[in-house]
Amino acid sequence: MRVQIDAPLAQLVEHLTLNQGVQGSSPWRCTKGIRFGLEPGRVFLFYLFLFFSFYDIIKLGYYFWNYILYDWFIERHGHHMKTSPLSKILAVLGFFLLGIYIAVLVFLLYKYTTNPNSTRTSSLMIKEEYREPSIHSILAGNSDDSSIYTAHGSSLNTQDSSTLDKNYRDPLVTLKGNGEDQVTVLIYLNGSNLETDYGCATTDIKEMLNADLNDKVSVLIQTMGTLEWQDYGIASDHTQRYLIEDHDLVLVDDSLGQEDCTDPKTLSDFINWSEKNYPADRYILILWNHGGGSVEGFGYNQWGRYSDSLTLDEMQTALKDGGVSFDFIGMDSCIMSSIEICYALYDYCDYMILSEDFESSLGWYYKGWLSKLADNTSIDTVSLAKIIIDDMVEANEKNHLQGMSSTLALIDQKYVPVLFDEWKNFAYANTEELLACNYSREVVRSGRPLSLRRKHSLLMKVDSEMEEYFITDMLAVVASINSAYSKSMTIHLNNAIAYYNYTDNNSGLTGLSVTLPYGDRSFYRDQVKIYQLCGFDKEYIEWLEQFTSVTGEPESYEDNNYDVNIDDEGGFIGGSGLW
């Protein structure tokens, strides 16, 4: 595992350089495309029309044979048959429709079998490598107008310091200090098929039970959404609440019915109950299950409807109704580290711990950080988060059977609104460049993503493609577009990403993403509804619509060996490698 330094920006420089290849090239290999295409919904309807029309077309083909070819054959052999004009018209129509049907079917089969990346749109494309200037001059201070990178990467001095002169909020949670704080950890444990089929939830419960806790730390677990729990006598037919006490799982509330984990009231009730029965100076909330990004949301309830999830606006509602300010909210779920999620939940926590990548079945490792928290309940959040993040990365590095490429980031929420504003400035100023290239990441995984309801069933084991969730890494976009706003964006990303770590076989992700609906109007319609309910501004939502008519698929990153150098002070020296 690569040694992590204490400078967030230097971590991102190192990580991005690994996926950058030759110094000076872009970390992105993507495909330019023209905005001309058939949206996925229409492709589906077209297929549906063809299949439902097949029987009728065959009948018309039969007319053609029976009333044209057969008559001609009989007449050539001296026989005569009388065919009505209507029959002949139907016969000719059948001939043309059958020909069109076969031609279209052959074209579509060719289109979707010769280009395995064409999963979303039927389009005309211009394939061209898209490479922009290096990010090194922006981050490392090697250009005349760039920021100057300080010794430990803890700050950036710029010629224009106005980007740093922002009013940030005070912390929502103030600790007593000296280990005197009472802590309540809420684990919203929706086992779903991850538990029923693989026992992932009970594995994590075992890790929690192995932690050395004391009476200053209350770890509460609400179990739900699962057809079959594998251990600890947990009921599957109704929701239960447990307390970890003396390395044992103690049932403290068995009065609930089969609660729906995708209902915001279920989450808010758990928060209210926890605060009432286990009051604390410091609250931590962990959402455990599948994740699908800012649009698909969180959670899959095996006892409910497959189409349901806890969407971002519903998370917002649940946290508002819960009435608790959290030290941090963590999501032990796939692909939830997006600027939109952080922005929507800004009012409810000081920090968030999120994965931009797909998570493996291992998820977080709970023993280490819970023990450390009990040892010092006033430990600062950044130090505690480093344990969570580093332990998860290390577990995936060591477990060659279940582990896979993993990332985890600590987001400092006080910087998020300004970062989002800076992103909009960057995006509006560089709309043409963003539309010229599909920046969605292409990574294929079998892990813990919330399967797209439009395409997959969680009842089947399927690989998930990151591009289907429109995960666009923010720092990589900044690196790929030479813009006057790049410096400001880099500064604010450095502020917001307080800590970040990743496995050696990483996917080129740097901690925080943005969701751009390239080529998918159906996805955008869902996005509009959710973003409006979350309070996103109208201009930004309408601006996103442009991406629905962009075609072109992102290309996979190749696994290569890179030589990257970080000096003793955490500064970037250089790197080399080839795509």
Salt bridges, closest charged atoms under 4 A:
ASP6 OD1 - LYS386 NZ 3.08
GLU14 OE2 - ARG2 NE 3.36
GLU39 OE2 - ARG42 NE 3.70
ASP56 OD1 - LYS59 NZ 3.84
GLU128 OE2 - LYS32 NZ 3.96
GLU129 OE1 - ARG29 NE 3.98
ASP212 OD1 - HIS247 NE2 3.73
ASP237 OD1 - HIS238 ND1 2.69
ASP253 OD2 - ARG241 NH1 3.12
ASP254 OD1 - HIS238 NE2 2.61
ASP269 OD2 - LYS265 NZ 2.86
ASP281 OD2 - LYS176 NZ 3.71
GLU296 OE1 - ARG453 NH1 3.06
GLU296 OE2 - ARG454 NH1 3.50
ASP308 OD1 - ARG305 NH2 3.15
ASP327 OD2 - ARG282 NE 2.85
ASP332 OD1 - ARG448 NH1 3.50
ASP350 OD1 - ARG169 NH2 3.75
ASP357 OD2 - ARG445 NH2 3.67
GLU359 OE1 - ARG448 NH1 3.57
GLU394 OE2 - LYS398 NZ 2.80
ASP412 OD2 - LYS414 NZ 2.77
ASP421 OD1 - LYS424 NZ 3.67
GLU422 OE2 - HIS492 NE2 3.97
GLU467 OE1 - ARG120 NH2 3.46
GLU468 OE2 - LYS455 NZ 3.86
GLU468 OE1 - HIS456 NE2 3.52
ASP504 OD1 - ARG2 NH2 3.42
ASP520 OD2 - ARG454 NH2 3.90
ASP526 OD2 - ARG454 NH1 3.59
ASP537 OD2 - LYS424 NZ 2.65
GLU542 OE2 - LYS538 NZ 3.86
GLU545 OE2 - ARG521 NH1 3.05
GLU555 OE1 - ARG29 NH2 3.74
GLU558 OE2 - ARG29 NH1 3.11
GLU569 OE1 - HIS152 NE2 3.38
